[in-house]
Amino acid sequence: MESKSSEFLARSSEAMRDEHLQSVLNKLRAGLEYKRKAAILKIPNFEELKEHARAVKDHTLANLDHYLEEFESSVIESGGHVHWARTSADLNRIALEICQKAGALRVTKSKSMIAEETGLNTVLEEAGIEVTETDLGEYIIQLAEEPPSHIIGPAIHKTKQQVIDLFKNHHDLGERELESVKSIVDEARKVLRDKFCNADVGITGANFLVAETGRIGLVTNEGNGDLTATLPRVHIAVASIEKVVPTPEDASALLRVLVPSATGQPITSYVSFFGGPRKQGDPDGPEEFHVILLDNNRTDMLAGEFRDMLRCIRCATCLNHCPVYTSVGGHAYGWVYPGPMGSVLTPLMTGMGKAHLLPNACSSCGRCEEVCPMGVPLPDMLRQLRTIEREQGLTPAGWRWGLTAFMKLLQHPRIYHLGARWTTAALKRMGKKRGSIASIPVGSGWTKVRELPSPEGRTFQDLWRQKNRKGASGNE
Ligand code: SF4
């Protein structure tokens, strides 16, 4: 998918002005945080589970080549095929070749962030193949011709009415009306059932690749993954290389951390493991089974300072707790992965040139690392990317000079304190009448969409000095 991350500032300003989006994001902020909290409170040993999941990932990453080769051998042993894709273009080409060889005209797809990453749908459609997303959220945004705005809930930004309007425009509803959520789901089910039954190829993602068995693990709440994997003649699973785990028990260890963090459930409605083509006597399953493994700069990450990012299990917890993501939404980030994890992954995968603004979309609150079940040190990585941005001369000149001047000021505490006192006094005077300041000459970006509250009471420095004086006199 083409990156539009360089438009981050314009897109975020637009998102902040979008009242409808803001009301959706407010609900999301409260709802998802609460669900996760409630779910993990019910798991007494959640801390131990997290430690174990991290240990599994660290061990696998330290031996990634070994487990990938083991996975490949296991898939071949069970009659399947493994393809290696260094780039997004490689993955798209391989998937298209498999579809063309199978004479495919219709493809069903279950949710896959890797297919989003490579822009697979566009490539298949340009070759004349009809592609249907079968996850309800993905189906909705496919009709809307939009990218996902959240890695777990791709259509989380859409209201019920917007979905009804989309279905009215794209489905032959006749006299029927859609009013309730149930009627929307029933409508989607009716349309998608036909697609499932007539698909030649099914393309799924994979939450895990199990080296020992050559199976791929898939978690869904709608069962669409199972229908995509088992009904068509050919099943293609697309996955990135770090999805491999040594054994089914290790997949289970990650699953127990992933699901409560992602959706607040103890377990998803469907947890399925697929592998190999249909054997004699099997009631269902594809005639061909292919796995395409994508690198897309991940081996560089493995060898460098951003290796810990490969521990990410795409649970979206960092998005749901990020004050920036929950203010601007996913589309502002301009590529597949939004929020804190996206602000690290996007520059590493699409290049700093296009995405250097994203690591600055951070309030340095540290919440993302605090809630990440895999202990990914996101704030450190964002800081490191900002250093790289500066080293590559990508930081805007005004910002660079401003920070240099601020650094010099901090090196002279007397001047800093004097300046702070004058500024506080000036701001107090400016906001005296209203209690807030509508516009300030320096940093006008702050007051474009909000008023700056005027300082109240005494400054921290004054209180600190007073406390120290009291302490000193008390000791005498
Ligand atoms: S970085 Fe952590 S919290 Fe964010 S999606 Fe990945 S595993 Fe989840």
Residues whose N, C-alpha, C, O or C-beta is under 5 A from the ligand:
A	BS01	SF4	C312 I313 R314 C315 A316 T317 C318 M341 C368 C372 P373 M374 V376
